[in-house]
Amino acid sequence: MHEQLDAKILAHLNARKIPTPAQLAYLPRMLNVKEKRSLLAALLVFIIASALLGGRVWLRVTTAAPKSGGSYMEGLIGVPRFINPLLASSNDTDRDISSLVFAGLFRIDHTGGLVPDMADSISVSEDQKVYTIALKENLTWHDGEPISADDIVYTIHAIQDPALKSPLRITFTGIEIAPIDRKTIMFTLQRPFPSFLSALTVGILPEHIWYSIPTAQAHLAEYNIKPIGSGKYKFKSLTKDSTGVIRSMSLQRFDEFHGARPYIDELTFKFYSDFPTALEALQNKNVEGLSFLPISYQGALKDSKNIELKRLTIPQYNALFFNPEHNALLKDRVIRSALARAVDRDRIVREALGANGTAIMAPLIPGFDGDMTESNKLGYDPESAKTILDAAGWKLAEGASVRTKDETELAVRITTIDQDANIQAANIIRENWEAVALKASVDVISRDRIRKDIIEPRAYEILLFGQIITSGPDIYALWHSSQNLHPGNNLSVLANKDVDQTLETLRNTTDKAAQTELYQKFIDKIAEEAFGIFLYNPQYLYPISRSIHGTENLTRIAVPADRFASISDWYVKVSRNLK
């Protein structure tokens, strides 16, 4: 009887395979300490394994995609003065921010190609003197006002106004502009200008903001630091220190932008007075990138896991520019030629650049120019330099260390910017020249003074500086004698009729073969006259946080601001979508 009852009870219990919650509640009371630990470990392993398996399955059935949101913070050297595309071309900080705030009729994309920006269509006359451009529909300024042809006309007229002293004035000299209707503009050129469309990448100003400000007072306008444009980002805010110096500026994505809208919501720029301070901010994660990193500092980021150091190619040459107005000896082509032959470019690239660059002897940029060749007439040959100077009467007296002629010492002064690579290069050149018995000294000028105090007034004998070729073979603005004085950009204050004529013809030639021939003629002539000593083409080092995605195509820039050409592709946040 009892056996039958036990069997019925067991059968009833076995009918339920899984314990009820009430039964499980008694489990801890039935286990000892060791068994409890084993059970807990098993549960943790089960949870972790399930999470990993679920994660792998999720990754297989979804794909990563950029997501709007997030921010990016970058450190810049110097402070903004003119976030105004008509005035910004001589200041990298101004130009960086201007490229984000303002849009032009055309723009340079991440491949270096010229593509429409605000322009919708273009037609060019057969003689290539008349350009008719139609604007895209529904263009608006950051303050919500509509953009019209009148804004384009106002901007070009402002550039042409001598009172503004825009560095761009020479580019638009002799060009007429007129509105056809609210959305169409016609440009009329005096002669064909092959690089004209490249000139139309200049940012456009809003007429309704600027028309009431006298051109001569435009430099003082508050809109230069609180700009209103039509670019991908709009001005949000700025902060100043107790002395009134701008320390940071924030930009916000412009959601009504006419092109591809960026993913990143906000950009913040912090302004530093020098590279060591900026680099420290990057290492301490106070910023996520720097606008530029001098070669001498690259070792500081060698072991960084968070920062990617991009090595960008850039059409820049660094050279020595002569100003005989401050040293009459430099009027002598023989002396200039001897100076050029005494410079060891390979040593400069090796020691000052750490091999991060290419030695050059002409304004040719590797990878940016066609089939032109540079002259070897001014290559490194110190013995030839000595012979040339001896023949010209610059003798080295017994026991002396400096050559003289008619009791005049052969002495020059090099001026350069306070940047390690430039300083090292200048000192190598000084040693090179001292080796041929020439007296040389080096002046180092701070970054915030070099433009206003040295370059604009041409207050130097020999300037070691870099120039960027922004429009292919049209380097008229960099070497024509009409540009010898500010706001021109010819830093060698010399003149030659053949050089000027060649540049004028080159500027107005559309045939590619003829352009190459003329550019070669210019290169040969400038070497013959020793108008400058071309040194090297540096790499552009751009450190940026690995948390910023979408920068894979950033390999080549024409000017530093072009690093933002593909900013619409950059993103911080990621979403996953089912495949």
C-alpha positions in Angstrom: 0.0 0.0 0.0 2.8 2.4 1.0 4.8 1.5 -2.1 1.8 2.3 -4.4 1.4 5.7 -2.7 5.1 6.5 -3.0 5.0 5.6 -6.7 2.0 7.9 -7.3 3.7 10.8 -5.5 6.9 10.3 -7.6 4.9 10.1 -10.8 3.2 13.4 -9.9 6.5 15.1 -9.2 8.2 13.8 -12.4 5.3 15.2 -14.5 6.9 18.7 -14.0 10.4 18.8 -15.4 11.2 22.5 -14.6 11.2 23.7 -11.0 8.7 26.5 -10.2 9.9 29.9 -9.0 8.8 29.0 -5.5 10.8 25.8 -5.7 13.9 27.7 -7.0 13.7 30.0 -4.0 14.6 27.1 -1.8 17.7 26.3 -3.9 20.2 28.5 -1.9 19.2 26.7 1.3 20.1 23.4 -0.2 23.6 24.4 -1.5 26.7 24.8 0.4 29.1 27.7 -0.1 31.3 25.9 -2.7 28.2 24.8 -4.7 26.8 28.4 -4.6 30.1 29.8 -6.1 30.1 27.2 -8.8 26.5 28.0 -9.7 27.2 31.7 -9.8 30.3 31.2 -12.0 28.3 29.0 -14.4 25.6 31.7 -14.7 28.2 34.4 -15.4 29.8 32.3 -18.1 26.4 31.7 -19.6 25.5 35.4 -19.6 28.9 36.4 -21.2 28.7 33.7 -23.8 25.2 34.6 -24.7 26.2 38.3 -25.0 29.2 37.5 -27.2 27.2 35.2 -29.4 24.4 37.8 -29.7 26.9 40.5 -30.5 28.5 38.4 -33.3 25.1 37.6 -34.8 24.2 41.4 -34.6 27.4 42.4 -36.3 26.8 39.8 -39.1 23.2 40.9 -39.9 23.9 44.7 -39.6 26.2 47.2 -41.2 27.8 50.3 -39.6 26.7 53.6 -40.9 27.6 57.3 -40.0 25.1 58.9 -37.6 24.5 62.6 -37.1 25.7 64.1 -33.9 28.8 64.6 -31.9 31.5 67.3 -32.0 35.1 67.9 -33.0 37.5 70.2 -31.3 40.7 71.4 -33.0 43.7 73.5 -31.9 44.9 76.3 -34.2 48.0 78.4 -33.8 47.3 82.2 -33.7 44.0 84.0 -33.3 41.4 84.9 -35.9 41.4 88.4 -37.3 39.4 88.3 -40.5 37.0 85.4 -40.9 36.3 87.0 -44.2 37.2 85.3 -47.5 38.2 88.7 -49.0 40.8 89.3 -46.4 41.7 85.8 -45.0 44.1 84.5 -47.7 47.2 85.6 -45.8 46.3 84.0 -42.5 45.8 80.2 -42.1 43.6 80.5 -39.0 41.3 82.9 -40.8 41.2 80.8 -44.0 40.5 77.6 -42.1 37.4 79.0 -40.4 36.3 81.0 -43.5 36.3 77.8 -45.6 33.7 76.3 -43.3 31.5 79.4 -42.8 31.5 80.7 -46.4 30.6 79.1 -49.8 31.7 80.1 -53.2 30.4 79.6 -56.7 32.8 76.7 -57.0 34.9 74.7 -54.5 37.8 72.3 -54.4 36.8 68.7 -53.5 39.0 66.2 -51.6 40.6 65.0 -54.8 41.8 68.5 -55.7 39.2 68.8 -58.4 37.1 71.9 -59.1 33.3 71.3 -58.6 30.2 73.5 -58.4 29.3 74.9 -55.0 26.6 77.5 -55.2 26.7 77.4 -59.0 24.1 75.3 -60.7 25.2 75.7 -64.3 27.8 77.5 -66.4 28.2 78.5 -70.0 31.4 79.9 -71.6 31.6 81.9 -74.8 33.7 80.6 -77.7 36.4 83.2 -77.1 36.4 82.2 -73.4 35.9 85.8 -72.3 32.2 85.6 -71.1 31.1 83.3 -68.3 27.4 83.0 -67.5 26.6 81.3 -64.2 23.2 80.3 -62.8 22.8 79.9 -59.0 21.2 76.9 -57.4 17.6 77.2 -56.1 16.7 78.1 -52.6 20.1 79.3 -51.4 20.1 81.0 -48.0 22.4 82.8 -45.7 22.9 81.6 -42.1 20.5 84.3 -40.9 17.8 83.0 -43.2 17.9 85.7 -45.9 17.9 84.5 -49.5 21.0 84.6 -51.6 20.8 86.3 -55.0 23.0 87.4 -57.9 23.4 90.8 -56.2 25.5 89.1 -53.4 27.9 87.8 -56.0 28.2 91.2 -57.7 28.7 92.9 -54.4 31.5 90.5 -53.4 33.5 90.9 -56.6 33.1 94.7 -56.5 34.3 94.7 -52.9 37.4 92.7 -54.0 38.1 95.2 -56.8 37.8 98.2 -54.5 41.4 99.5 -53.7 40.2 100.7 -50.3 39.6 97.2 -49.1 43.2 96.1 -49.9 42.2 92.6 -50.6 45.0 90.2 -51.6 42.6 88.9 -54.2 42.3 92.2 -56.1 44.9 91.4 -58.7 43.0 88.2 -59.7 39.8 90.2 -60.5 41.3 93.3 -62.0 39.7 94.1 -65.4 36.8 91.7 -64.9 33.3 93.0 -65.3 30.4 91.4 -63.5 26.6 92.1 -63.9 23.4 90.4 -62.8 21.2 89.1 -65.6 18.4 88.2 -63.1 18.2 87.3 -59.5 19.7 83.9 -60.1 22.1 84.5 -63.0 25.4 86.4 -63.2 27.6 87.3 -66.2 31.4 87.8 -66.0 33.2 89.5 -68.9 37.0 89.2 -69.1 39.3 91.4 -71.1 41.2 88.3 -72.3 41.0 84.5 -71.7 42.0 83.6 -68.2 42.5 79.8 -67.9 42.3 79.7 -64.1 39.2 82.0 -63.8 36.9 79.3 -62.4 39.4 78.5 -59.7 39.3 82.1 -58.7 35.5 81.7 -58.2 36.1 79.5 -55.2 36.3 82.7 -53.1 33.6 82.8 -50.5 30.7 85.1 -51.2 29.7 87.9 -48.7 26.0 88.8 -47.9 25.3 92.2 -49.4 22.5 92.9 -46.9 25.1 92.7 -44.0 28.0 94.5 -45.6 26.6 97.2 -47.9 26.2 99.8 -45.1 29.8 99.3 -43.9 32.3 101.7 -45.7 34.9 99.6 -47.5 37.8 101.5 -45.9 36.3 100.5 -42.5 35.6 96.9 -43.4 38.6 95.7 -41.4 37.1 97.0 -38.2 33.7 95.3 -38.7 32.5 92.9 -36.0 31.3 90.5 -38.7 35.0 89.7 -39.3 34.9 87.6 -36.1 31.2 86.9 -35.9 30.7 86.0 -39.6 27.5 85.3 -41.5 28.0 83.1 -44.5 26.3 80.3 -46.4 28.8 77.4 -45.7 28.4 74.1 -44.1 28.8 75.6 -40.6 27.6 78.8 -39.1 29.0 80.9 -36.3 27.7 80.0 -32.8 29.8 81.6 -30.2 33.3 82.7 -29.1 35.1 83.2 -25.8 37.7 85.8 -24.9 40.2 86.1 -22.1 40.5 89.0 -19.7 42.6 91.0 -22.2 40.0 90.6 -25.0 42.0 88.0 -27.0 39.8 85.3 -28.6 40.5 81.9 -27.0 37.9 79.7 -28.7 35.2 79.7 -31.3 32.3 77.3 -31.9 30.5 76.6 -35.2 27.2 74.8 -35.6 26.1 72.7 -38.5 23.9 74.7 -41.0 21.0 72.4 -41.6 19.8 74.4 -44.6 23.1 74.0 -46.4 22.7 73.6 -50.2 25.1 70.6 -50.5 25.9 67.5 -48.6 25.3 68.2 -44.9 27.9 67.2 -42.4 27.3 64.6 -39.8 29.1 66.4 -37.0 26.9 68.8 -35.1 29.5 71.2 -33.7 33.1 72.3 -34.4 35.1 74.1 -31.7 38.4 75.8 -32.4 40.8 76.6 -29.6 43.6 79.2 -30.3 47.1 78.8 -29.0 50.1 81.0 -29.2 52.7 78.3 -29.9 53.0 74.7 -30.9 54.3 73.3 -27.6 51.2 74.5 -25.8 48.9 73.2 -28.6 50.6 69.8 -28.6 50.3 69.5 -24.8 46.5 70.2 -25.2 46.3 67.4 -27.8 48.2 65.0 -25.6 45.9 65.9 -22.7 42.8 65.4 -24.8 41.8 69.0 -24.5 41.6 69.0 -28.3 41.1 66.2 -30.8 43.4 67.5 -33.5 45.8 70.2 -34.5 45.7 72.3 -37.7 49.3 71.4 -38.3 52.2 69.7 -36.6 55.8 70.9 -37.2 58.1 68.0 -38.2 60.3 68.5 -35.1 57.3 67.5 -32.9 56.2 64.3 -34.7 58.2 62.2 -32.3 56.0 63.2 -29.4 53.1 61.4 -31.1 55.1 58.3 -32.2 53.6 56.0 -29.5 50.1 57.5 -29.4 47.3 55.0 -29.9 44.6 57.7 -30.0 46.1 60.1 -32.6 46.6 59.4 -36.3 49.3 61.5 -37.9 48.3 62.1 -41.5 51.1 63.0 -44.0 49.5 65.1 -46.7 51.0 66.3 -49.9 50.7 70.0 -50.5 51.8 72.3 -53.5 54.1 74.4 -51.3 57.7 75.3 -51.9 59.9 76.9 -49.3 62.5 79.3 -50.7 64.8 82.2 -50.0 63.4 85.5 -51.3 65.7 88.5 -52.1 64.9 92.1 -51.2 67.6 94.4 -52.6 65.8 97.5 -51.2 67.2 96.5 -47.8 70.6 95.2 -49.0 72.0 96.6 -52.2 74.4 93.7 -52.6 71.4 91.6 -53.6 70.9 93.6 -56.8 73.9 91.8 -58.2 72.9 88.7 -60.0 76.4 87.3 -59.6 76.1 87.4 -55.8 72.6 85.9 -55.9 73.9 83.1 -58.1 76.8 82.4 -55.8 74.5 82.3 -52.8 72.3 79.7 -54.6 75.3 77.5 -55.4 76.5 77.4 -51.8 73.2 76.0 -50.4 73.1 72.3 -49.5 69.4 71.4 -50.1 69.8 67.7 -49.4 71.3 68.5 -46.0 68.3 70.8 -45.2 65.8 68.1 -46.1 67.8 65.4 -44.2 68.4 67.4 -41.0 65.8 70.1 -40.8 62.9 68.1 -42.2 63.9 64.6 -41.0 63.6 63.5 -44.6 59.9 64.5 -44.6 60.2 66.5 -47.8 61.8 66.8 -51.2 64.7 69.0 -52.3 63.8 71.3 -55.2 65.6 73.9 -57.3 62.6 75.5 -59.0 58.9 76.3 -58.2 57.9 72.8 -59.2 56.0 70.6 -56.8 56.4 66.8 -57.1 53.1 65.3 -58.2 51.4 68.7 -59.0 53.2 69.7 -62.2 53.4 68.3 -65.6 56.5 67.6 -67.7 58.5 70.7 -66.7 62.1 70.2 -65.6 64.1 72.2 -63.1 67.4 73.8 -64.0 70.6 72.4 -62.4 72.4 75.7 -62.9 72.1 76.6 -59.3 72.7 73.2 -57.7 75.0 72.7 -54.7 78.5 73.5 -55.8 80.4 75.5 -53.1 83.7 75.6 -55.1 81.9 77.1 -58.0 80.4 79.7 -55.6 83.9 80.6 -54.4 85.2 80.9 -58.0 82.3 83.2 -59.0 82.9 85.5 -56.0 86.6 85.6 -56.6 86.0 86.6 -60.3 83.6 89.3 -59.2 86.2 90.9 -57.0 85.0 89.6 -53.7 88.3 88.5 -52.2 89.2 86.8 -48.9 92.2 88.5 -47.4 94.8 86.5 -45.6 93.7 85.8 -42.1 90.2 87.1 -42.7 86.9 85.1 -42.4 84.7 87.4 -44.6 85.1 88.4 -48.2 85.4 92.1 -49.0 85.3 94.4 -52.0 86.2 98.1 -51.9 86.2 97.8 -48.1 82.6 96.5 -48.1 81.9 93.2 -46.4 79.9 90.5 -48.2 77.2 90.2 -45.5 73.5 89.3 -45.5 70.8 88.7 -43.0 68.2 85.9 -43.2 64.7 86.4 -41.7 62.4 83.5 -41.0 59.4 82.5 -38.9 59.7 81.0 -35.5 59.2 77.4 -36.5 61.8 74.7 -35.8 62.2 73.4 -39.4 62.6 77.0 -40.7 65.1 77.9 -38.0 67.2 74.8 -38.6 67.1 75.4 -42.3 68.2 79.0 -41.9 71.1 78.0 -39.7 72.3 75.3 -42.1 72.2 78.0 -44.9 74.1 80.3 -42.6 76.8 77.7 -42.2 76.8 77.0 -45.9 77.5 80.7 -46.7 80.0 81.1 -44.0 81.9 78.1 -45.6 82.4 80.3 -48.7 83.5 83.3 -46.5 80.3 85.2 -46.5 79.0 86.8 -43.3 75.4 85.7 -42.5 73.1 86.2 -39.6 69.6 84.9 -38.8 66.6 86.8 -37.4 63.7 84.7 -36.1 60.3 86.4 -36.0 57.3 85.1 -34.1 54.3 83.7 -36.0 52.0 86.6 -34.9 54.4 89.2 -36.2 55.8 87.7 -39.4 53.0 89.0 -41.7 52.3 92.4 -40.4 55.8 93.5 -39.3 58.0 91.7 -41.9 56.2 90.5 -45.0 53.7 93.3 -45.6 56.3 96.1 -45.4 58.9 93.9 -47.0 61.2 94.5 -44.0 63.9 91.9 -44.7 67.0 91.3 -46.8 66.5 87.6 -47.4 63.3 85.9 -46.3 63.0 82.1 -45.8 59.4 81.4 -46.2 56.9 79.1 -47.9 54.5 79.8 -50.8 51.6 77.7 -52.0 50.7 77.4 -55.7 46.9 77.4 -55.7 46.1 77.7 -59.4 48.5 75.5 -61.3 50.7 77.3 -63.8 49.1 80.7 -63.1 51.7 82.0 -60.6 51.4 85.5 -61.8 50.5 86.8 -58.3 53.6 85.2 -56.8 56.3 86.4 -59.3 55.1 89.3 -61.4 56.9 92.6 -60.5 53.5 94.4 -60.2 53.0 92.3 -57.1 56.3 93.3 -55.4 54.5 95.5 -52.8 51.7 94.7 -50.3 49.0 93.5 -50.9 50.9 91.7 -53.7 52.5 88.3 -52.9 55.8 88.6 -54.8 58.3 88.2 -52.0 61.4 88.6 -54.1 61.4 92.4 -54.7 63.0 92.1 -58.1 61.9 92.9 -61.7 62.7 91.4 -65.1 60.9 92.3 -68.3 61.2 88.8 -69.7 59.8 87.2 -66.6 56.9 89.6 -66.5 56.0 89.1 -70.1 56.2 85.3 -69.8 53.8 85.4 -66.8 51.4 87.7 -68.6 51.2 85.4 -71.6 50.9 82.3 -69.4 48.1 83.9 -67.5 46.1 84.3 -70.6 46.9 81.1 -72.4 44.4 78.2 -72.5 46.3 75.7 -74.5 47.9 73.1 -72.3 51.0 72.5 -74.4 51.6 76.3 -74.6 51.1 76.6 -70.9 53.8 73.9 -70.3 56.2 75.6 -72.7 55.7 79.1 -71.1 56.0 77.7 -67.5 59.3 76.0 -68.5 60.5 79.3 -70.0 59.6 81.1 -66.7 61.5 78.4 -64.7 64.6 78.7 -66.9 64.5 82.5 -66.7 64.1 82.7 -63.0 67.0 80.3 -62.6 69.2 82.4 -64.9 68.4 85.6 -63.0 68.6 83.8 -59.6 65.5 85.5 -58.4 65.1 83.2 -55.5 66.7 80.1 -54.0 64.2 77.2 -54.0 64.8 74.8 -51.2 62.2 72.1 -50.6 58.7 70.8 -50.8 57.6 69.8 -47.3 55.0 67.3 -46.2 52.0 68.6 -44.3 51.5 66.8 -41.0 48.0 66.7 -39.7 47.3 65.0 -36.3 43.7 64.0 -35.7 41.9 61.7 -33.2 41.1 58.2 -34.4 37.6 58.7 -32.9 36.9 61.0 -36.0 35.9 58.6 -38.8 35.5 59.3 -42.5 38.9 60.9 -43.1 40.3 58.1 -45.3 40.3 60.2 -48.4 42.3 63.0 -46.8 45.7 62.6 -48.5 46.3 65.7 -50.6 45.5 69.4 -50.1 46.2 72.6 -52.1 46.0 74.9 -49.0 45.8 73.9 -45.3 42.1 74.8 -45.2 41.4 72.0 -47.8 41.7 69.5 -45.0 38.0 70.3 -44.4 37.0 69.8 -48.1 35.6 66.4 -47.2 34.2 67.3 -43.7 30.7 66.3 -44.8 32.1 62.7 -44.7 33.5 63.0 -41.2 31.5 61.4 -38.3 31.8 60.6 -34.7 28.7 58.6 -34.0 27.8 55.3 -35.6 24.5 53.5 -36.0 23.9 49.9 -37.2 21.4 49.1 -39.8 20.1 45.7 -40.9 21.6 44.4 -44.1 
